[in-house]
Amino acid sequence: MRPAIDRATLTRHIAYDVDRVAPLLARILVIRAIRSIRYRYGEHALWVAQDMASDCRDELGTARAATRDLARALVPDHDADRDLTPAADAAARLSAAIRIEGNSYSSYHQATDPDIYIDKERAGELWEEWQKQKSHVNEAMRDLPQDLGSGETGSLLLDRALDRVFKRGLYYEIRHHLFSREPERAWRRRVAGVLNDAACAGLSRGGTAPTGDGLADQLQAGRRALDGTEPSAWARNAASRLEEIAIPLFTGREPYTAVRGTAIRLLALCLACESEAARIPVADDPYRSVVIGITVMEQDAPEDDP
């Protein structure tokens, strides 16, 4: 047993995790944005697609090894081979078409203001231009890919964090565009906030965290508790993936890497939330013990990329 970590340390490690997993989440968010646009129910979906293309464009086309490893651990159904840059580009074309159509409508509306002289010939030209731009919007909508899927991960916590990216009010937009040095990365802080709240929910001050074989025991305890309920398909498979990734590390058979640490912490955190949803007693919280334990291990590990 080792002394447990404090909230600031856990928050810092969660932020590192979000940066490592950002390319994977960006790919999923593009898929979600396209689906939201096609079905006309997503809030700020075009902004989301634009931010993902600006922040992680390189890996929208070709996912790198670390992103593929995290996809296999967290969202195994995600197609890491799919080139999503055409989808992001289609969203950008639609955004431009909508903006031009809006300007055309404004011009037509001003030309037909009943409080001023109406030049019927000019108004007719502007009406035709507006109709033309409306047709361009429809064409851009038809160009959106239709076979990307839903962008749902299956994890209650990950889907909650991704949902948060789409919730953008006026205050958010002002801060996003006026006060952020890298506005296209602001979405990461929203994801990190959701994950951090979940991670710190059961964090007690002081106390101890298990290490080594004790962490392996916690994994098995978590699996037994989860199996005693009716876990989702994602949770059931995630518990197996977590054991495959974590037990060799906890028992000293394989070395620590930053990507492995992120996969273990996020899987354990997501499974802790799945356990809560299944109403497993909070006092019996083995997966959160794993979250704390892997973070303690990282502090002793050789320096790796943050």
N, C-alpha and C positions, 0 to 999 in steps of 0.2 A: 504494500500500500504506500501511496505517496500523497503529500499534501495536495488538495484540490486547487484548481486554478481560480483566478478572479474573473469578474465579468469583463474587464477591459481586455484581458488576454484572449478570452474566448471570442470577443467581438472582433479583435484583430485577425484571428485565424479564420473566422467566418468570412471576413472581407477578402482574405487571400483566396479562400475557396471560390468565392463568386468570380474573382478575376480569372481563376483557372478554368472554371466551367462556363464562363461567359460565351465563348464561341459556340458551344453546344446549345446553350439557352437561346442565343441569338438565332440560330438555325430554327429552333422550335418556334420562336416568336414570329419569325417571318411566315412560317406555315400558318400559325394562328391568325396573323394579320390578314393574310390572303383569304382565309376562310371567312373571317369577320366581314371583310369588304364584299365578298361575293354574296353573303347572306344578309348584308346591310344591318348588322346588329352590333358590331364592335365599336367601342368608343375610341376615337383617335387612332384607328388601325393604320391609317396612312402614315401618321407621324411615327408609329412604332416601327413599321417597315423601313422608313427612311433612317431612323436612328440605328437600326441593326445593320443596314448596309453601310452606314458611315463608320460604325464602331468595329465591325468584325467582317468586313467584306471579303478578305482573303479566305476565310474559312467557310464562307457561304458557298464557295465553289469547291474547294478541296479541303476536307477536314483533316487536320494534322493528327499525328499519332496520339498525342495526349487527349485530344478531343474524342477520338475514336475509343480510347480506353474508358473515358468517362461515360461515353454513350453506352458502351456495353454494360457498364456497372449500373447506371442510373436509369437509362431509357433504352433498353435493348431493342425495342421495336423501331427506333429512329433509324432511318436510312442515311448513314453517314456518307454514302457514296453519291447521293443525289446532289447535283449542282443546283443550288438555290439562287444563284445570281440572276438567272432569267426571271424568276418570280419577283425578286427585289426590283429589278429594272422595270418589269411590267407595272408594279405598284408606283414607281416613280413617274412613269409615263401617264398613268391614271391621275396622279396628283397634279401633274402639269396641266392635263386636259381639263380637270375640274377647275383649276385656278383660271385658266383662259376662258372657260365657259362662264364662270362667275363674273369676270370682267365684261364679257360680251353682254350678259344680261343687265349689268349695271348701266352700260352705255345705252342699251335699248330702253331701259326704265326711265332714264333721265330724258331721253328724246321724246318720250310719250307722257311726260309730266303734264297733267291737265292745267296746271297753274302757269304754264309758259306756252309760247307759240309752238305749235307742233308742225314740223316740216314733214309732211306725210311721205315724201319721197325718201328723205333721210331715214325716217323711222322704219320704212319698209326695208331699206338696205340693212339697217341694224338688226331688224327682226330676222332676216335671212342669215346674217352672220351668226346670230345667236343659235338658230336652228342647226347651222353647220357645226358649231362648236359642241352642241348637245350630241350630235351624231358622233363626234370624235370621242366624247366621254363614253358613249355606248360601245364604240369599237374598242376602246381601252379596257372597258369592263370585260368584254368578250375575250380579250387577249390574256386575261389572268389565268394561270394554270388551274385545272380543275381536279387534279389527281394527287394532291399533296397530303391529303388526310386532314385530321382535325387539329393536330398539334397538342393533343392531350397526352400527358406523360403517364398517367395512371396513379401517380403519387399525389396524395391529398396535399402535402406541404408544397411540393414543387408547383403543382397547378395553382395553388393559392398565391404563391409568389409571382408566377407569371401573370395571373389575373391582375395583380396589383399594378403591373407595368401599363396596363390599358386604362387605368383610372387616373385621368389627368384633368384637373380643373383649371380655371383661369389662373389661380395663384401658382399652381405648378408650372404652367407655361411661362409665366413671367420670370420665375426663378430659373427655369430651365434655359431660357434663351438670353436673359439679361445678366444673370449673376453667376453663371457656371462657365468656367474656363473651357471645359470639354462637355458641352451640352449633350452630345451623342452618347456619353457614358453615364448620364444621370440615372438611367434605368437600372444600372447595377446597384446603386444605393437603395433603390426601392426593393429589389430582390434581397439584398443583404439585410435590410430592415426586417423583412418577414422571417427570414431564416434565423436572424439573431434573436428576435423575440421568442421564437420557438426554442432555441438553444438555451436561452437564459431562464426560461420559465421554471425549470426545476433545479436551477443552480443554487446551491446553498453556500453560504460563506463559511470558509474554513473546511473542516472535514477532510476526507481522503478519497483518492481515486484508485481503483485497482490497476495493476500492471501485469504484463506477461500472461501467464496461465490464468490469472484472475480475470483478465479481459476475455479470454476464450470462454471461461465459465459463464461470464455475463452474456455473451452471445448465445450460448446454448440455453441459458435461462430465459432470455428474451424470445428465442424461437419456441420453446415449450409453452410460454404464456400466450404467444400469438396463435400457436396451433390449437390452443384450447378455445379459440373463438372461431369466427368464420371470416378469415382475412380475405382481402381482395386478391385477385390473381397477381397484381403487381407486388403486394406486400409479401405474399407467399414466395414468389420467385426472388424478390429482393433479399429476403432473409437468407436464402441459399447463396446468392451471389456475395452477400456480405461475409458469410462464413468462408467462402472460397478465397476471397481477397484478404481477409483480416487474420484468420487463424495462422497461416504460415508466417505472418509478420509477428503476431503476438507470441508465438512459440519459438521464435528465433530462427526459423528455417529459411526465411527470405528477408531481404533488406528493406528498409524504409525508403520510399521516394515521395516527393511532394504530391504527385498525382494520386498515388495510392492513399496517402493520408487524407486527401480531399475526398476521394471516393468512399473511404471508410466513414469519415465524419458525416458526410451528407447522407449516405445510406442509413447510418445509425440514427441520425436525426429524423429522417423521413419515417423510419420504422417506429421511432418513439411516438410520432404523431399518429401513425396508424394504430398503435397500441392504445393511445388515448381515445381514438374514435371507437375502438372496440370495447372501451370502458374497462380496460385492464387497470387494476388499482395503481394510482400514482406512486404510492409508497414502494411498489415493486417496479422500478424504472430501470431495468438493465441496459436498455439501449442508450439512455442518456448517460449512464455510467461509461459506456463505450465512447460516446462523444467526448466526455471529459478525459477519459484514459488516453485516447489517441492524441489529444492535444498536449497532455503531459509528456507523452512519448516524443512528440515533435520537438519539444523544448530541449530534449537530450540528444536529438538526432544530429548528424552532420549537417552543416549548412547546405541548404538547397534553395532553389529559386523560390521566392516568396509567392 
